[in-house]
Each structure stands twice: as C-alpha cells, then as structure tokens.
C-alpha cells in the first residue's frame, strides 16, 4: 500500500496513560491536540501509534497466510502485510483486535484498510484515534472502530437539587444550549425538589398460540397472583439485581404481548430484563407447550420508539420535579414576567402540542438536555426518544401570584450508572462529577435514581430558561449570538445564480423604532430586482418596550407609536456593475400595522448568562 494512504491523525505530546503514567513522545513536537492544521490540510503522523516494521517490502499473500497460521501469528506481520490479508479476505477486519492483541494498533490498521473506500482518501486524517483506552470498547461499546469522536462538554450550574449542589456536564454542539441551561440554574435560587415515583425497565416478547381461545386462556392464567409468582421465580433467578415487579399482557387475536416490568439496580437494564424474560417464558412454556415465541421484543416494550404506553405506564425511572421561582428573579434574571411565562407555557406546551397530536411532547425542549447529558454520561443516545417524554407546567404562585411555580414530569427516563458507555473513562468522569459513578454497594439502584433526579432537574432549568426567552422575545437574538457559524460572507458575484446578497446590500432596520416594508408605488422595471423584507403580520399588536427590562408584553394599539416604513432595496444593473439605490415610495404605512414581538428591536437584546 502506498505510504500516502496511511492514516496520520495528530496526537497530544505531553500525554499520560489512563493510569497516570507519562507516555514517551518526541521532545521537540508541540502539543497540537487532535485537530487538523489549516495550512494545506497538512496532517502529522500519529506519534504513539504502535506499528511493526513497515520499511521492508511486504511478503507475498501466501507467505503472510502461512505466518498468520503459525505460532508467531498475525501480530508478527507488518501493518502493510496485515492490510493485505484483510483486503484479500484472508483475515476478517472485525477480528483485528483479537489477532493483533493490541486494540490501538488494530484501529490504526483498520483505518488504512478503510481509507481507500471512503469518498476522500484524507477523510480520516482529522478523526483522532490515539490516547484512547480501546480495551473498554472492544466487545462492549462498538465494533470496527476507526477512532473516536470528540464532542465539546460544557457545564451548567451549580444546580441545587434536594439540598445538594451539582455542576452538570452537557455534551453538545448546539450553541446557546449550555448558556441557556446555566441561566435556568441561576434562576432556581430556591433549588429543585426531585422525586422518583416509579421504577421499572421493560421487555415485551410476542408469542403465538394455535387459536384465539387458547391465547385468551394464557391471558387469564397470567392474571392470577399465584401464576405470576411462578414466572417471577424464573425471572429473578437470572440476576442478583433484576426483580420482576409486574407483567402487563396485551392480546390481539391469537397473539400475546407480555410486558415484563423489573427493577434493575444501577443498570439501565435492557440486557438484564431480556435475560430474565427469556427465563420467564421458559417457565410459562412448561404449562403451555404449544406456545410459540415469535420475538423477544414485540414492540410493546417500547424501546427507542415514540409510544403512548411509555408516556402513560412509564419505563425506566419516572420522575417529578418542582421549583418556586421568586417574581423578582423572573424579572431580573429571566427578563420576563410571571403572567407572560404562564401564558406562553399553556399556549405552547399544552395547546400547541395538543394541536400537533404530540405524544409526550408537552414541553419546550426536554430532548435537548436529555441528549446532552446522555452523551456526556455514557447513556444510550437512541433512548432519547422515550426518555425525553416530558410535561412542563407553570402557574402563578404566592399570596398575590407574584412568584412562579414550575413542574416537570418525566415518566420514562432510561438511565443507568453501570454497563455500556458508562465504563468509558471520559463518560465515567462526567458521572463522577455528579457522584453517581458505578454501582451503589450499600443501596443498589440509588446511583441510577440520583442520576435520573439530576437529569430531570436539569431539564426543568432548561425549560425555565427557554420559555422565558420565548416569552420575552429573546430566542432568535440568543441563537444568532451563540449558535451561528462564523463563516465568511458569500460573494454574490460567484457561483451560480440566483445569488444571495451580501450583508453590505441589506438595509439596516433602525433601532429607535420598529419598521416594516412598504410595497413599491409603481411596478418595477424588468431590469431591476427588489429585495424587500415584508413584515410578518402579528395576531395582536404589541406595545413597544421602553424600559431597560423587557418585562411582559401586553397587546395594545400602536396608534400612538408611529412606524417608519422600510424602503425596499433596488439593485440595478448598469455597465456590468450593480449599484444600490433606495426606491422612492409615496405610500406611507398605516399606523394600525402591528409588529410581532420577535421583530421588535427592543426585544432583541441578549439576556445575560451566568459565567
């Protein structure tokens, strides 16, 4: 293989092993992290990637096969020779870790095999793979590994949950998410009360009986307490921690769906419940030998899919959180008013979600926080689907209704602190930040409970901040500041038409008063292009905000607030050049026109975030 195809991702220099021992590196090499250099996309070869002498010419395929089958084994071959074996189908690529007995070297070799088959030969250059403990990955988390994906991790907090303060790790690439959640934590001055109300991971196999009558017989048999005890005995015998709590049975003709519900200690518990379910079915089959097991999962569980049963019956940990936010904090920190927040919550989370036919979606953005914490803490990201089921409610509180009471109810948080990605060092460190790493020896299951409580409380903080931004009209401004890529402006003269006008060609709206565009007085000439931005009509007129604090927005007439029309922009082509002119119009915009709160410049100031 040509040397140009060797994958050469940059590694840190002053690096340490997971045991804290310093690893030898080149003394004169600067610490370059894991990013690719800008100049010419130059990439530096992995410093610490293990290899076997690749300087000599590779042996023939027959010789390599003979060495692989000898006592020396494939690990004695050079990297180029191992690549040859994989490409010629003599060595399965997924077995590299096993035959080379070196996970890191196996990843490096696999990158050389994969690179020629990607759309870009240098595609893997910027994907790091050194300085990672792949022994925690092999056979547990991932197969055919070619590297790892660094994701930025931010912290929100301190967040006061049940009297304890936490700094919450959030792994995300969405700008503004951490800042907004942090602001929510700052506003929760009285802390959050979070409680587990139900716990039970589920697995629901589908079985078939010869007739609907026999299926009904099994259904009725399972409803008796003494028979449930038989199934439970078989289920519980498979684990020290799995304990069957309930069995929900659905019937469709001669098909039965049995939803096993069990405690699983500190593990999320899918594998544990599946193993117990298999034993429970064996116990049941002794009484009904004609029963045919069709699938260990019959989609009645329900795992990684939207479902009403998880929303109603729950899955994993069911959590309820509440907090009271003083009215002054709502005004000073969240930059809105309690009545505006309550109204926004009702119209968005309840009415809007109902109109959309949403299941478990009575919230602003619970999935944002759930996904960020799942990635940071080694949870299964696919289970964000069910785990983000959430209902957010707000109401005025206190003797005079001056404060805000907010609750978050999450019936199906599928979390654990052992197993899967929780064993990886970076994810384990995030769990350590919350003091929930691993299993709780004294009280099994308590660490998973605590993680669920913290997660739901963080969702509450995120809901509070986003709903405040929506009520105050800050959403767009915040995202433009925190969630917009800083890229050079597009050249309108390059590329294919139609082109996008650059920022220099756009008329700036005056900050002193809201403006809307007016239509041209006469038809435009065929050689001109009009780039006007018509205002979006509002359902209700919005009073301009004249105070420094955005406060609440009350519908009133704008008759007393003159609106200056925005003149449309005209671009004329003359002598091959474009000249900007302002179209003259005689029409004046009526003062009865309204401006949406989201377009009011007074509302476009970014709310302060905690540092």
Beta strands, then each sheet from edge to edge (+ up, - down):
strand 1: 153-161
strand 2: 164-171
strand 3: 193-208
strand 4: 243-252
strand 5: 255-263
strand 6: 292-295
strand 7: 316-325
strand 8: 361-362
strand 9: 390-397
strand 10: 403-413
strand 11: 515-517
strand 12: 528-530
strand 13: 564-566
strand 14: 569-574
strand 15: 577-582
sheet 1: 1+ 2-
sheet 2: 4+ 5- 3+ 6-
sheet 3: 4+ 5- 3+ 7- 10+ 9- 8-
sheet 4: 11+ 13+
sheet 5: 12+ 14- 15+
end
